[in-house]
Amino acid sequence: MIVVGGGDGNINKAYDTACCLLRHMNVYDILPVVFSHNTNNKPAKEDETALLGVKSILRYFNE
């Protein structure tokens, strides 16, 4: 799951909501969230932590 947002709070509520929706679609094997937060001040494409997380997801799906 990849979450991006312009806020500067935490992503817990968005992640919980997304997990709830996925469970309603019978998805239970959910990878850890990758997020880029505070995109008002730093574009997601410049967020090194988020980019590393995306690379981790890609490795998972390439296995």
C-alpha positions in Angstrom: 0.0 0.0 0.0 1.4 3.4 -1.0 -0.1 6.5 0.8 0.8 10.1 -0.1 -0.6 13.2 1.5 -0.2 16.9 2.0 -0.7 16.9 5.7 2.0 17.0 8.3 0.3 14.6 10.9 0.6 10.9 10.9 -0.7 8.3 8.4 -2.3 5.9 10.9 -6.0 6.9 10.1 -5.5 6.7 6.4 -3.7 3.4 6.7 -6.4 2.0 9.0 -9.1 3.1 6.6 -7.3 1.6 3.6 -6.8 -1.7 5.4 -10.5 -1.8 6.4 -11.5 -1.3 2.8 -9.1 -3.9 1.6 -10.5 -6.4 4.2 -14.0 -5.8 2.9 -12.6 -6.8 -0.5 -11.2 -10.1 1.0 -7.6 -8.9 1.1 -5.9 -9.9 4.2 -2.2 -10.2 3.2 -1.3 -6.5 3.3 2.3 -5.4 3.0 3.6 -2.7 5.4 2.6 0.8 4.3 4.9 3.0 2.2 4.1 6.6 2.7 5.2 10.1 1.7 3.7 12.6 4.0 3.9 16.4 4.0 4.0 16.6 0.2 3.0 20.2 0.5 6.6 20.9 1.3 8.5 18.0 -0.2 7.4 16.2 -3.4 6.9 12.4 -3.1 9.5 11.9 -5.8 12.1 13.5 -3.5 11.2 11.5 -0.4 14.1 9.0 -0.1 12.3 6.9 2.5 9.2 6.5 0.3 11.4 5.6 -2.7 13.2 2.9 -0.7 9.8 1.5 0.3 8.5 1.4 -3.3 11.7 -0.4 -4.3 11.0 -2.9 -1.5 7.5 -3.5 -2.9 8.9 -4.0 -6.4 11.3 -6.6 -5.1 8.5 -8.4 -3.4 6.4 -8.6 -6.6 9.5 -9.6 -8.7 10.1 -12.7 -6.5 
